[in-house]
Amino acid sequence: MNRKKLKIQAKQVLKRNYWRCFAVSFVVTLLIGGTILLRFHETNYGSSDEVFSITHMEGKTNSDIVNEFVHKATDGEIIWKQNAGFVGTIIDNVSRSGSFLFGILNATNQFLFQDRILAGIIIITGVIISILYWIFVASVLEVGRVRFFLENRLYEKTKMGRFLLPFRIRKNFSIALVMTYKKIVEILWMFTIMGGFIKHYAYYLVPYLLAENPELSRKEVLTYSSNMMKGYKWNAFWMDVSFIGWDLLGLLTFNLSNLFYSNIYKEASRAEFYMTCRTLALKQKIISSLIVPDLFLAENRMNVAEYPEQKYFLEEHESRKFLRSLNYNRRYSWNSYILLFFAFSMLGWIWEVCLTLFAEGIFVNRGALFGPWLPIYGSGGVLILFLLRKVRNRPFLTFFLTMLICGIVEYGTAFYLETFKHLKWWDYTGYFLNIHGRVCLEGLVFFGIGGLAFIYILAPFLDQFFQKWNSTMKIIICLILVLLIAIDFIYSGRHPNTGVGVTTPLSMVLDS
């Protein structure tokens, strides 16, 4: 077990297939609620009696953030927080496992002692959804990510969609139960002095065994992992310790170095570690080939660039018919553009309303308009569909151009509202790499990801749904929606939607 050799092999793997590794790692990190960008400044949401506002933050320029970091680093008083911003807030509430207990206690306190029964019910519902999401989605995606990196060791053109293998072979439910059982056992062992540490490394290979053979039962996979790790726990520990320098660099770069290199470097190194343990365990007859039956993970027997999916010992089920029939290169009619504008506007409104609803149990009507829509989402969605039609076959270029277009829309809208209404409906002041508090890097990254989902999946799917409607009915619905939002624009032009949790006076932001 040569740690340096394993890490050298991992680097070689990354050199030949970096961008796919990065894309898979980033997407899975996003979906399971991992750290995207770090922040360390305090926010200012007003008094505790006010409705939670996701827009108002303490005013700091980019240089202020860097200066504060240097100052606090020398004093050793950095308080790190993660996933800043409105998108980060929903990720934290949906998929973070470390704060379930706090969420339950907080909801119970509000439910029993503050006479906020409805708020308590809503928050508890959010906590339950959070737990279910972690069990049945996030934990399975962790195994899926492992599967991708195991295949990527030998196959330089490994498809990015391979991280969805547990779902495609319909083993996601059993994998979820095993991963949950593993987590519960580890938590229970943490009540002993050294048990938590020992069991963490004893079960180190559980997701890798499941990624290769998802038919293993919970007792089998924990037993086999423990047996394979006998004599190698310290090797795994020191491998983790060897990444401390990269972790420190991640703190200094607000997690950017982790996203773009060290996270995938770790995953590739751990994949090499597993394959080494697998080889040694087979030689020592600790396990048999029936336990790790995927011969094509051990060597590229067919000398091909992609993993031979047809040779996998479990059958992969075909995608659903509606997914197979999606054509993202389609041309959209004018009434489809109108309906997609309203669909995306309404989804954006639901998204932002749910942030406050599940965080505080309070309904806040987001946006400058009064209807259930946020036109900034609809405008961005329609613009990227129309303007990026010729580059849809180039997803990376589409991603960056989506960031640019959505950034222009968001910045322009914020500038108009601040100039003519003297109010802020959102404020990124204090976020890393923001421009006048109107846009920030984190928000643009998530707009880019959301734009890809809209172009390649959501818009084609909705368009297929709209095409089933009667043409006369579509025209009538479009006219009604346009009339309603026109009335909303006219009224809100004179009396915009404002209030706690919705807007912040521009004077308050300038004073801060």
C-alpha positions in Angstrom: 0.0 0.0 0.0 2.1 2.9 -1.3 0.2 6.1 -0.7 2.5 8.2 -3.0 2.1 5.7 -5.8 -1.7 5.7 -5.5 -1.8 9.5 -5.6 0.5 9.6 -8.7 -1.8 7.2 -10.4 -4.8 9.4 -9.5 -3.1 12.5 -11.0 -2.5 10.6 -14.2 -6.2 9.7 -14.4 -7.2 13.3 -13.9 -4.8 14.6 -16.6 -6.5 12.6 -19.3 -10.1 13.2 -18.2 -10.2 16.3 -16.1 -13.3 18.1 -17.3 -15.6 15.1 -17.0 -14.3 14.4 -13.5 -14.9 18.0 -12.5 -18.4 18.1 -14.0 -19.5 14.9 -12.2 -17.9 16.0 -8.9 -19.5 19.5 -9.1 -23.0 18.2 -10.0 -23.0 15.6 -7.2 -21.7 18.1 -4.7 -24.4 20.5 -5.7 -27.1 17.8 -5.5 -26.1 16.4 -2.1 -25.6 19.9 -0.6 -21.9 20.0 -0.3 -19.8 23.2 0.0 -19.8 25.3 -3.1 -18.3 28.6 -1.9 -17.2 29.5 1.6 -18.0 32.8 3.3 -16.9 34.1 6.7 -18.5 37.4 7.1 -21.5 38.0 9.4 -24.9 38.8 7.9 -27.3 41.4 9.1 -31.0 40.3 9.0 -32.3 42.9 11.5 -33.9 42.0 14.8 -35.0 38.5 15.7 -38.6 39.6 15.6 -38.4 40.4 11.9 -39.2 38.0 9.1 -36.1 36.3 7.8 -34.8 38.2 4.8 -32.6 36.4 2.2 -31.6 39.7 0.6 -30.2 42.0 3.2 -26.5 41.5 4.1 -23.8 43.5 5.7 -22.2 45.8 3.1 -18.7 44.8 2.1 -16.8 45.2 -1.1 -14.6 42.4 -2.6 -11.5 44.1 -1.2 -13.1 44.3 2.2 -13.7 40.6 2.2 -10.1 39.8 1.3 -8.8 42.3 4.0 -11.1 40.8 6.6 -9.9 37.3 5.7 -6.3 38.3 6.2 -7.0 40.1 9.5 -9.0 37.3 10.9 -6.6 34.7 9.7 -3.8 36.3 11.7 -6.1 36.5 14.8 -7.3 32.9 14.4 -10.9 33.9 14.7 -12.4 32.9 11.4 -16.0 31.6 11.6 -16.7 29.7 8.4 -20.1 29.4 6.9 -21.0 27.8 3.6 -23.4 28.0 0.7 -24.2 31.7 1.0 -26.9 33.1 -1.1 -30.5 32.2 -1.9 -29.6 29.0 -3.7 -27.2 28.0 -1.0 -29.9 28.5 1.6 -32.2 26.0 -0.1 -29.4 23.5 -0.5 -28.6 23.7 3.2 -32.2 23.2 4.1 -32.8 20.3 1.7 -29.7 18.2 2.0 -27.4 19.0 5.0 -27.4 16.0 7.4 -25.4 17.6 10.1 -28.1 20.0 11.3 -31.2 17.7 11.3 -31.2 17.7 15.1 -31.0 21.4 15.4 -33.8 21.8 12.9 -36.0 19.4 14.8 -35.3 21.1 18.1 -35.9 24.6 16.7 -39.2 23.5 15.1 -40.3 21.8 18.3 -39.5 25.0 20.3 -41.6 27.1 17.9 -44.4 24.6 17.8 -44.7 24.2 21.6 -43.5 27.4 23.2 -44.0 30.2 20.8 -47.6 29.5 19.7 -46.6 29.2 16.1 -48.3 26.0 15.3 -48.5 26.5 11.5 -44.8 27.6 11.4 -43.8 24.6 13.4 -45.7 22.2 11.1 -44.1 23.8 8.1 -40.6 23.7 9.5 -41.0 20.1 10.7 -42.2 19.2 7.2 -39.1 20.8 5.8 -36.9 18.8 8.2 -38.7 15.5 7.2 -38.2 16.3 3.5 -34.6 17.1 4.2 -34.0 13.7 5.9 -35.8 11.8 3.2 -33.8 13.6 0.5 -30.5 12.7 2.2 -31.5 9.0 2.6 -33.0 8.3 -0.8 -31.1 10.8 -3.0 -28.0 12.2 -1.5 -26.6 9.0 -0.1 -27.2 7.1 -3.4 -25.5 9.9 -5.4 -22.4 9.5 -3.3 -22.3 5.8 -4.4 -23.0 6.9 -8.0 -20.0 9.3 -7.8 -17.8 6.5 -6.6 -19.0 4.4 -9.5 -18.0 7.1 -12.0 -14.5 7.4 -10.6 -14.0 3.6 -10.5 -14.8 3.3 -14.2 -12.8 6.5 -15.0 -9.6 4.8 -13.8 -9.4 2.6 -16.9 -11.8 4.2 -19.4 -10.8 7.7 -20.5 -14.2 8.5 -22.1 -16.3 7.4 -19.2 -19.8 8.9 -19.6 -20.7 11.5 -17.0 -24.1 9.8 -16.7 -22.5 6.8 -15.1 -23.0 8.4 -11.7 -26.7 7.6 -12.2 -26.0 3.9 -12.5 -27.7 3.0 -9.1 -30.9 4.5 -10.4 -30.6 3.0 -13.8 -30.3 -0.5 -12.4 -33.0 0.3 -9.9 -30.9 -0.5 -6.8 -31.2 3.0 -5.4 -33.6 2.0 -2.7 -31.5 -0.9 -1.3 -28.3 1.3 -1.6 -30.1 4.1 0.4 -31.0 1.7 3.2 -27.5 0.3 3.4 -25.9 3.8 3.5 -28.4 4.9 6.1 -27.7 1.9 8.2 -23.9 2.5 7.9 -24.4 6.1 9.1 -26.5 5.1 12.0 -24.0 2.5 13.1 -21.1 5.1 12.9 -23.1 7.6 14.9 -23.8 5.0 17.7 -20.1 4.1 17.8 -19.3 7.8 18.3 -20.6 7.5 21.8 -17.6 5.4 22.7 -14.1 6.9 23.1 -12.4 5.7 19.9 -15.2 3.6 18.3 -16.4 6.4 16.0 -12.9 6.9 14.5 -12.2 3.1 14.1 -15.6 2.3 12.6 -15.4 5.2 10.2 -12.3 3.6 8.6 -13.6 0.1 9.0 -16.5 1.0 6.8 -14.4 3.2 4.5 -15.0 0.9 1.5 -18.8 0.5 1.9 -19.7 2.9 -0.9 -17.1 1.3 -3.2 -18.4 -2.2 -2.6 -21.9 -1.0 -3.2 -20.8 0.8 -6.4 -19.4 -2.5 -7.7 -21.9 -4.9 -6.3 -25.2 -3.2 -5.1 -26.8 -6.6 -4.4 -24.8 -6.9 -1.1 -26.9 -6.8 2.0 -26.2 -4.2 4.8 -24.6 -6.8 7.1 -22.5 -8.3 4.2 -21.1 -5.0 3.0 -20.2 -3.8 6.5 -18.5 -7.1 7.2 -16.6 -7.2 4.0 -15.4 -3.6 4.3 -14.2 -4.3 7.9 -12.3 -7.4 6.8 -10.7 -5.7 3.8 -9.6 -2.7 6.0 -7.9 -4.8 8.6 -4.3 -3.5 8.7 -5.1 -0.7 6.3 -7.1 1.8 8.5 -4.0 3.8 9.2 -3.2 3.9 5.5 -6.6 5.4 4.8 -6.2 7.8 7.7 -2.8 9.1 6.6 -4.1 9.4 3.1 -6.8 11.7 4.4 -4.2 13.6 6.4 -2.0 14.0 3.4 -4.8 16.3 1.8 -4.6 18.8 4.7 -2.5 21.2 2.6 -5.2 21.1 -0.1 -7.9 21.7 2.5 -6.1 24.8 3.8 -5.7 26.1 0.3 -9.5 25.5 -0.1 -10.0 27.9 2.9 -7.8 30.5 1.4 -9.5 30.3 -2.0 -13.1 30.2 -0.7 -13.3 26.5 -1.7 -12.6 27.2 -5.3 -9.4 25.1 -5.3 -11.4 22.2 -3.8 -14.1 22.5 -6.5 -11.7 22.7 -9.4 -9.0 20.2 -8.3 -8.6 18.8 -4.8 -12.1 17.3 -4.5 -11.7 15.2 -7.7 -8.0 14.5 -6.7 -9.3 13.0 -3.5 -12.0 10.9 -5.2 -9.5 9.6 -7.8 -7.0 8.7 -5.0 -9.6 6.9 -3.0 -10.7 5.0 -6.0 -7.1 3.8 -6.4 -7.0 2.9 -2.7 -10.1 0.8 -3.0 -8.8 -1.1 -6.1 -5.6 -1.8 -4.2 -7.5 -3.1 -1.2 -9.7 -5.2 -3.5 -6.6 -6.8 -5.2 -5.0 -7.6 -1.9 -8.2 -9.0 -0.4 -8.7 -11.3 -3.4 -5.1 -12.5 -3.2 -5.4 -13.1 0.6 -8.8 -14.8 0.0 -10.5 -12.4 2.4 -13.2 -12.0 -0.3 -14.1 -13.9 -3.4 -14.8 -12.9 -6.9 -18.5 -13.4 -6.2 -18.3 -10.4 -3.8 -16.5 -8.1 -6.3 -17.8 -9.6 -9.6 -17.0 -6.6 -12.0 -13.9 -7.8 -13.8 -14.0 -4.8 -16.1 -13.2 -2.5 -13.2 -10.0 -4.4 -12.5 -8.7 -4.2 -16.1 -9.7 -3.0 -19.5 -10.1 -6.4 -21.0 -11.6 -5.1 -24.3 -9.2 -2.2 -24.7 -12.0 0.3 -25.3 -12.4 3.9 -24.3 -15.7 3.4 -22.5 -16.8 0.9 -19.9 -18.7 -1.9 -21.7 -22.1 -1.4 -20.2 -23.5 -4.5 -21.8 -21.0 -6.6 -19.8 -22.2 -5.4 -16.4 -23.6 -8.3 -14.5 -26.8 -6.3 -13.6 -29.3 -5.2 -16.3 -29.6 -1.5 -16.9 -33.1 -0.4 -17.5 -33.9 2.0 -20.3 -34.7 5.6 -19.6 -38.3 6.6 -19.5 -39.9 7.2 -22.8 -40.4 10.9 -22.3 -36.7 11.4 -21.6 -35.7 9.4 -24.7 -38.0 11.5 -26.8 -36.7 14.9 -25.5 -35.0 16.9 -28.3 -33.2 20.0 -26.9 -32.4 21.2 -30.5 -36.1 21.8 -31.3 -37.5 25.1 -32.5 -40.0 26.7 -30.2 -43.2 28.5 -31.4 -44.1 31.9 -30.2 -46.8 30.6 -27.9 -44.4 28.0 -26.4 -42.0 30.9 -25.6 -44.8 32.7 -23.8 -45.9 29.7 -21.9 -42.2 28.8 -21.0 -41.7 32.4 -19.8 -44.6 32.1 -17.4 -43.7 28.5 -16.3 -40.1 29.5 -15.5 -41.3 32.8 -13.8 -43.7 30.8 -11.6 -41.1 28.2 -10.7 -38.7 30.9 -9.7 -41.4 32.5 -7.5 -42.2 29.1 -5.9 -38.5 28.5 -5.3 -37.9 31.8 -3.5 -41.1 31.6 -1.5 -40.2 28.2 -0.3 -36.9 29.4 1.1 -38.6 31.6 3.7 -41.5 29.2 4.2 -39.3 26.3 5.2 -36.7 28.3 7.0 -39.1 30.4 9.2 -42.5 29.0 8.5 -43.7 32.3 7.2 -45.1 33.1 3.7 -43.4 36.1 2.0 -44.5 37.1 -1.5 -41.2 37.5 -3.2 -40.6 40.0 -6.1 -41.6 43.5 -7.1 -44.9 42.2 -8.6 -47.9 40.9 -6.8 -48.7 37.9 -8.9 -47.1 34.4 -8.4 -44.3 35.1 -10.8 -40.7 36.5 -11.0 -40.2 37.7 -14.5 -36.4 37.8 -14.1 -36.4 33.9 -14.2 -38.7 33.8 -17.2 -36.8 36.4 -19.1 -33.5 34.7 -18.5 -34.9 31.3 -19.5 -36.4 32.6 -22.8 -33.3 34.5 -23.7 -31.0 31.6 -23.3 -33.3 29.4 -25.3 -33.5 31.9 -28.1 -29.9 33.3 -28.1 -28.0 30.1 -27.5 -29.8 27.9 -30.1 -26.7 27.5 -32.2 -24.5 26.4 -29.4 -26.8 23.9 -27.7 -24.5 21.1 -28.7 -21.7 22.6 -26.7 -22.8 22.4 -23.1 -19.6 24.0 -21.6 -19.9 27.0 -23.8 -23.7 27.1 -23.1 -23.0 27.1 -19.4 -20.7 30.2 -19.5 -22.9 32.1 -21.9 -25.9 31.3 -19.7 -24.0 32.8 -16.8 -23.2 35.9 -18.9 -26.8 36.4 -20.1 -28.4 35.8 -16.7 -25.8 38.1 -15.1 -26.7 40.9 -17.5 -30.4 40.4 -16.9 -30.0 40.3 -13.1 -27.6 43.3 -13.0 -29.8 45.4 -15.3 -33.0 44.6 -13.3 -31.3 45.5 -10.0 -29.9 48.7 -11.5 -33.3 49.8 -12.7 -35.1 49.0 -9.4 -32.4 50.7 -7.3 -32.4 53.8 -9.6 -36.1 54.3 -10.0 -37.6 52.6 -6.9 -34.8 53.3 -4.5 -35.2 49.8 -3.0 -33.2 46.5 -3.2 -35.1 43.3 -3.8 -31.9 41.3 -3.5 -28.4 42.3 -2.3 -25.2 40.3 -2.7 -23.0 42.9 -1.0 -20.6 41.0 1.1 -20.6 37.9 -1.1 -17.4 36.8 -2.8 -16.8 38.3 -6.2 -19.9 40.5 -6.3 -20.5 43.5 -8.6 -22.2 46.4 -6.7 -24.2 43.8 -4.7 -26.3 43.2 -7.8 -24.7 39.9 -9.0 -22.2 37.5 -7.5 -20.2 34.5 -8.6 -22.2 32.0 -6.7 -25.5 33.2 -8.0 -24.2 33.1 -11.6 -22.8 29.6 -11.2 -26.2 28.4 -10.1 -27.9 30.3 -12.9 -25.6 28.5 -15.3 -26.5 25.1 -13.9 -30.2 26.0 -13.8 -30.0 27.2 -17.4 -28.5 23.9 -18.5 -31.3 22.0 -16.8 -33.8 24.4 -18.5 -32.4 24.1 -22.0 -31.7 20.3 -22.1 -34.5 18.9 -19.9 -37.2 21.2 -18.6 -38.0 23.3 -21.7 -38.2 20.3 -24.1 -40.4 18.4 -21.6 -42.7 21.4 -21.1 -42.9 22.1 -24.8 -44.0 18.5 -25.4 -46.6 18.9 -22.8 -47.8 22.2 -24.4 -48.0 20.7 -27.8 -50.7 18.3 -26.6 -53.0 21.3 -25.9 -55.5 22.6 -28.4 -54.1 25.5 -30.4 -57.1 27.7 -29.7 -56.8 27.0 -26.0 -53.1 27.8 -26.0 -53.7 31.2 -27.6 -56.5 32.0 -25.1 -54.2 31.0 -22.1 -51.3 33.1 -23.5 -53.6 36.2 -23.9 -55.0 35.8 -20.4 -51.5 35.4 -18.8 -50.1 38.4 -20.8 -53.1 40.5 -19.8 -52.7 39.6 -16.1 -49.0 40.3 -15.9 -49.5 43.6 -17.8 -52.0 44.7 -15.2 -49.6 43.6 -12.5 -46.7 45.6 -14.1 -48.9 48.7 -14.4 -50.1 48.6 -10.8 -46.7 47.6 -9.3 -45.0 50.3 -11.3 -46.7 52.8 -9.0 -47.1 50.6 -5.9 -44.4 47.9 -6.0 -44.5 44.9 -3.7 -42.4 45.8 -0.6 -41.9 45.0 3.0 -39.9 43.0 5.5 -38.4 39.9 3.8 -39.0 41.4 0.4 -37.1 44.7 0.1 -34.4 46.7 1.8 -34.3 50.5 1.5 -31.3 51.6 -0.5 -30.5 54.2 2.2 -30.0 51.4 4.8 -27.6 49.5 2.5 -25.6 52.6 1.8 -25.4 53.5 5.5 -24.1 50.0 6.4 
